[in-house]
């Protein structure tokens, strides 16, 4: 292979690595948002349960 082909191949590998990193960042952000949503829903359920238990 020529020197130019090797340079292009290395650049494509770097681009692929960057794409993988960005994809992982997006997945982690989505997971974090889902965790926060679950925590908020659990907290809301506790508040509703305590409110109905206190009024009974």
N, C-alpha and C positions, 0 to 999 in steps of 0.2 A: 504494500500500500504506500501511497505517497504521503509526504509530510502533511500536505493539505488535508487529505482524508483523515489522518490521525487527529489533526487539530479539530476538524469538524466533529469527529466521533467524541472527543473529550468534551467539547462544548455541549453536544447533545446529552451526554451523561450528566453534566452539571445542570442543565435545564431540567432533566428528569428528576434529579435529586431535589431541586428547588420546588418542583411541582409536588413531589411527595411530602415535603415539609409543609407546604401551604395546605395541602389536603388534610394533613394531620392537625394543623392549627384549627381548621374549620370544624373538623370532627370533635376536637376537644372543646371548642366553644359551644357547639351544639349540646354536647354531653353536660357541660356546666350549666347551661340554661335549663336543661331538663331536670337536673338535680335541684336547682333553685325552685323550679315550678313544683316539684314533688314536695319539697320542704314547706313551701307556702301553702299547698293544699292540705298537708297534714296539720299545719298550724291552724288553718282556717277550720278544719274539722274539729280540732280540740276546742277552739273558741266556741263554736256552735254547740258542741256537746256540753261544755261547761255552762253556757247560757241556758240551755234547755234543762240541765240538771238543777241549776240554781233556781229556776222559776217553778219547778215541780214541787 
